[in-house]
Amino acid sequence: MTQPLSQAAQAHLNAGSVVLFLAPIQQRENSILQNFDACKEAILEAAELYAEEKDEDKLNKLRDQLLHLVELEHKVNAHKAAVMRVGQQYQPSLEKSEFAGLIQTEVQQSAASVHPERDDHVKEFDQIAGLETAAAQEPGDDDDDDVIVDAGVQKNDRCPITMKLLIDLKDPVEDDKGFVYEGEAIRQTITRSGGWMECPVAGASHRVQLSTLKPCRRVIRMQKQRQRQGTQAQAGHGGQRGMVLDV
């Protein structure tokens, strides 16, 4: 005959249930977060087109959407961090735990500190649209913090492996710190190094892995913009030269 579980055993069983319950939530939020950058990049591409047309009304609407998107992204990040902390700090207990309340409190506290105007995508949007930065500098804030990446190293303007300018890369990819490389070159180098390597940018100290590389939409967008400008310039010449280029 099966003996009923003791209260202590039930508490430990509940702890395991908590871990199993939180895992799919974290996976879902990771999936959601992966889509935010793509959405923000799409807004920036649209901003370039509207900036060329000098359509201020559409630019203002786009900017409002971008700010809202940044706020949503911050909330998802805050919720993900709160869920992780609950899972890490949970101690088996016979008392009922108010997980939802604990998570909601942390998310609300984190939301109070969000400043969408300081997001890199918003700053880039303002540059594209020709708007002045709307974020007011708080007393004691240091602008330098916004451009510092990994121990004071600024983001690179050339691939550290091929030394090509980012605008000339065939397959621009970036690591999780925002450093950009030629896709084929960095993948081959990492493979030869056994699956990971120290970031080759002078002064950087983080590891670069194949799993952390992703297309650098910022550079891809710059390349598309240059291509559009070149096409417009060719079309502007017209006449015989335009016909030769079309062939």
Secondary structure by P-SEA (a helix, b strand, c coil): ccccccaaaaaaaaaaaaaaaaaaaaaaaaaaaaaaaaaaaaaaaaaaaaaaacaaaaaaaaaaaaaaaaaaaaaaaaaaaaaaaaaaaccccccccaaaaaaaaaaaaaaaaccccccaaaaaaaaaacccccccccccccccccccccccccccccccccccccccccbbbbccccccccaaaaaaaaaaaccccccccccccccccccccccaaaaaaaaaaaaaaaaaaaaaaccaaaaaaac
